[in-house]
Amino acid sequence: MNAALKALQLKARHQVYTLLSGHNLSKLHGEGYDFSELREYQIGDDIRKINWTITAKLGKPYIKELHANRELSVVVAAFMDASLYFGPGNAKQEKLTEVATLLGYAAQQNSDLFTGLSYTDKSTNATPPTKQLYHIEQFSKSLFEASLLNTTLDYHRTVQDLFKRLHKPSLLFVLSDFLEEVDLSLLSQKHEVIAVVIREREEEMPKRLGEVTLSSPKDKKKMDTYFGQRSIEKYLAKLKENDEKLAEHFARYDIRSVKIFTDDEVVSKLVGLFV
């Protein structure tokens, strides 16, 4: 096995078994047997959930929330093309792999079913729903070794395919750099969707380069240009427009999101999603 991949997997496993201990991603509110919390009754709540003892004591109707007592389906879907091929040592693709691997280990530790799917313009790879480390690590390997140069992903087709494949309501993590418009509204109708945005810091804080030859990783096109302050301002305006649309889309369809830079510690960014 590639030494860098093995180190990545060992780091992810250590973090799950130590730092993520107690942050159970399968604690969803719903019908079940494990007590979660009490909260005030709201219009539309099921009156059968009212805790009459607490209601009598406090003089207001209170609802007893329960953790879902069911096996959770955790799905990690990686949307991958040449836009991930950015930064020293192909850092974005490696960080995406680290995030996916950590989520897989977390699902396995919590005894939840894990499914991994990776989409490129040439292939779709999927694990069977599993609790086995072997399948999780094979998925990790496929992400790490995917050949992405000179590829462009059809996001609309990808979302349609993913929707058709997932029959069971799931906790669905979508991993991508989200530098192009991606409509996740179809997926949010059936699943709890969490978008994990993978970015390189220099994508959001570019430096002046002067006279350079820029090369597109998607189609090999090259352009001789002067990348100075004016170019940076135009680029940042486009990026801001993209990210504002993205944030609006997530808010409209109740999609949670987290941005992870290539130099971030993944666990510290993900913990907030599990509490």
NORRARA-V326217 format. One record per pair of residues at least 24 apart in sequence whose ideal C-beta (glycine too) atoms are under 10 Angstrom apart, sorted by the first residue. I is the first residue (numbers start at 1). GAP is how many residues later the second one is. Records with the same first field share a line. If there is no record, write none. Layout:
I: GAP + GAP
//
This chain:
1: 136 + 140 + 143
2: 139 + 142 + 143
4: 85 + 90 + 93 + 140
5: 89 + 92 + 96 + 132 + 135 + 136 + 138 + 139 + 140
6: 131 + 135
8: 86 + 87 + 89 + 90 + 93 + 94 + 132 + 136
9: 88 + 89 + 92 + 93 + 95 + 96 + 124 + 127 + 128 + 131 + 132 + 135
10: 91
11: 87 + 90 + 91 + 254 + 255 + 256
12: 85 + 86 + 87 + 88 + 89 + 90 + 91 + 92 + 93 + 94 + 124 + 125 + 128 + 254 + 255
13: 88 + 89 + 91 + 92 + 93 + 95 + 96 + 120 + 123 + 124
14: 91 + 253
15: 83 + 86 + 87 + 90 + 91 + 250 + 251 + 252 + 253 + 255
16: 85 + 86 + 87 + 88 + 89 + 90 + 91 + 92 + 93 + 94 + 251 + 254
17: 88 + 89 + 92
18: 249
19: 83 + 246 + 247 + 248 + 249 + 251 + 252
20: 82 + 85 + 86 + 89 + 90 + 246 + 247 + 250 + 251 + 254
21: 88
22: 249 + 252 + 253
23: 83 + 87 + 244 + 247 + 248 + 249 + 250 + 251 + 252
24: 43 + 48 + 82 + 85 + 86 + 87 + 88 + 250 + 251
25: 47 + 49 + 78 + 81 + 82 + 84 + 85 + 87 + 146 + 148 + 169 + 245 + 248 + 249 + 250
26: 41 + 42 + 43 + 44 + 45 + 46 + 47 + 48 + 80 + 81 + 84 + 85 + 86 + 87 + 145 + 248
27: 40 + 41 + 45 + 83 + 247 + 248
28: 38 + 39 + 40 + 41 + 42 + 44 + 143 + 164
29: 36 + 37 + 38 + 39
30: 35 + 36 + 37 + 38 + 39 + 40
31: 35 + 36 + 37 + 38 + 39
32: 33 + 34 + 35 + 36 + 37 + 38
33: 33 + 34 + 35 + 36
34: 31 + 32 + 33 + 34 + 35
35: 29 + 30 + 31 + 32
36: 28 + 29 + 30 + 31 + 32
37: 25 + 26 + 27 + 28 + 29 + 30
38: 24 + 25 + 26 + 27
39: 24 + 25 + 26
70: 42
71: 39 + 40 + 41 + 42 + 58 + 60 + 97
72: 35 + 38 + 39 + 40 + 41 + 42 + 96 + 97 + 98 + 99 + 120
73: 34 + 39 + 40 + 41 + 42 + 56 + 93 + 94 + 95 + 96 + 97 + 98 + 99 + 118
74: 29 + 30 + 32 + 33 + 34 + 36 + 38 + 39 + 40 + 41 + 42 + 55 + 96 + 97 + 98 + 99
75: 28 + 32 + 38 + 39 + 40 + 41 + 42 + 51 + 52 + 54 + 87 + 90 + 91 + 93 + 95 + 96 + 97 + 98 + 99 + 112 + 116 + 118
76: 24 + 25 + 26 + 27 + 28 + 31 + 38 + 39 + 40 + 41 + 42 + 51 + 60 + 63 + 67 + 95 + 96 + 97 + 98 + 99 + 118 + 120
77: 38 + 39 + 40 + 41 + 42 + 47 + 49 + 81 + 82 + 84 + 85 + 88 + 89 + 93 + 95 + 96 + 97 + 98 + 99 + 110 + 116 + 119
78: 38 + 39 + 40 + 41 + 42 + 47 + 61 + 64 + 65 + 68 + 95 + 96 + 97 + 98 + 118 + 120
79: 38 + 39 + 40 + 41 + 74 + 76 + 79 + 80 + 83 + 95 + 96 + 97 + 98 + 99 + 101 + 103 + 119
80: 38 + 39 + 40 + 41 + 63 + 66 + 67 + 68 + 71 + 73 + 78 + 95 + 96 + 97 + 118
81: 38 + 39 + 40 + 41 + 65 + 67 + 68 + 69 + 70 + 71 + 72 + 73 + 74 + 77 + 95 + 96 + 98 + 99 + 136 + 137
82: 38 + 39 + 65 + 66 + 67 + 68 + 69 + 70 + 71 + 134 + 135 + 136 + 137 + 138
83: 65 + 68 + 69 + 70 + 93 + 94 + 95 + 96 + 97 + 115 + 120 + 133 + 134 + 135
84: 36 + 59 + 62 + 64 + 65 + 67 + 69 + 91 + 92 + 93 + 95 + 114 + 116 + 133
85: 62 + 63 + 64 + 65 + 66 + 132 + 133
86: 91 + 93 + 113 + 114 + 116 + 117 + 131 + 176
87: 112 + 113 + 114 + 115 + 116 + 174 + 175 + 176
88: 112 + 114 + 174
89: 173
90: 54 + 58 + 59 + 172
91: 107 + 109 + 110 + 111 + 170 + 171 + 172
92: 56 + 84 + 85 + 106 + 107 + 108 + 111 + 168 + 169 + 170
93: 50 + 51 + 52 + 53 + 55 + 84 + 105 + 169
94: 49 + 50 + 104 + 168
95: 80 + 82 + 101 + 103 + 104 + 105 + 165 + 166 + 167 + 168 + 169 + 171
96: 47 + 48 + 50 + 79 + 80 + 81 + 100 + 102 + 164 + 166
97: 42 + 43 + 44 + 45 + 46 + 47 + 48 + 49 + 78 + 101
98: 42 + 45 + 46 + 100 + 162 + 164 + 166 + 167 + 168
99: 44 + 74 + 76 + 97 + 99 + 159 + 161 + 165 + 167 + 170 + 171
100: 36 + 39 + 40 + 42 + 43 + 44 + 73 + 75 + 96
101: 35 + 36 + 38 + 39 + 40 + 42 + 43 + 165
102: 38 + 164 + 165 + 168
103: 33 + 68 + 70 + 72 + 91 + 93 + 163 + 167 + 170
104: 26 + 29 + 31 + 32 + 33 + 35 + 36
105: 28 + 31 + 32 + 35
106: 161 + 164 + 168
107: 24 + 29 + 64 + 66
108: 24 + 25 + 27 + 28
110: 164
112: 58 + 59
113: 55 + 57
114: 25
115: 24 + 50 + 51 + 53 + 55 + 57
116: 24 + 26 + 27 + 57
117: 41 + 44 + 45 + 48 + 49 + 55 + 57
118: 24 + 25 + 28 + 57
119: 27 + 34 + 35 + 36 + 38 + 39 + 40 + 42 + 43 + 57
120: 26 + 27 + 28 + 31 + 32 + 33 + 38
121: 27 + 29 + 30 + 31 + 32 + 33 + 36 + 37 + 97
122: 24 + 25 + 26 + 29 + 31
123: 24
124: 34 + 37 + 38 + 41
126: 36 + 39
129: 39 + 41
143: 32
148: 69 + 70
149: 68 + 69 + 71
150: 66 + 67 + 68 + 69 + 70
151: 66 + 67 + 68
152: 28 + 64 + 65 + 66 + 67
153: 27 + 29 + 65
155: 25 + 26 + 27 + 28 + 29
156: 25 + 26 + 27 + 30
158: 24
159: 24 + 25 + 26 + 27 + 28
160: 26 + 27
162: 24 + 25 + 29
163: 24 + 26 + 27 + 28
166: 24 + 25
171: 102
172: 83
173: 83 + 85 + 97 + 100
174: 81 + 83
175: 85
177: 26 + 82
178: 64 + 65 + 68 + 71 + 72 + 79 + 81
179: 24 + 59 + 60 + 63 + 64 + 67
180: 62 + 66
181: 61 + 64 + 65 + 68
182: 64 + 67
183: 66 + 70
184: 62 + 65 + 66 + 69 + 71 + 73
185: 64 + 67 + 68 + 70
186: 67
187: 66 + 68
188: 61 + 62 + 64 + 65 + 66 + 67
189: 64
191: 64
192: 62 + 63 + 64
193: 57 + 60 + 61 + 62 + 63 + 64
194: 56 + 61 + 62 + 63 + 64 + 76 + 79
195: 51 + 54 + 55 + 60 + 61 + 62 + 63 + 64
196: 60 + 61 + 62 + 63 + 64 + 70 + 73 + 74 + 77
197: 46 + 49 + 53 + 60 + 61 + 62 + 63 + 64
198: 61 + 62 + 63 + 64 + 66
199: 40 + 44 + 60 + 61 + 62 + 63 + 65
200: 61 + 62 + 63
201: 60 + 61 + 62 + 63
202: 59 + 60
203: 32 + 36 + 58 + 59
204: 31 + 32 + 35 + 36 + 39 + 55 + 57
205: 27 + 31
206: 25 + 26 + 29 + 30 + 33
207: 25
208: 24
//
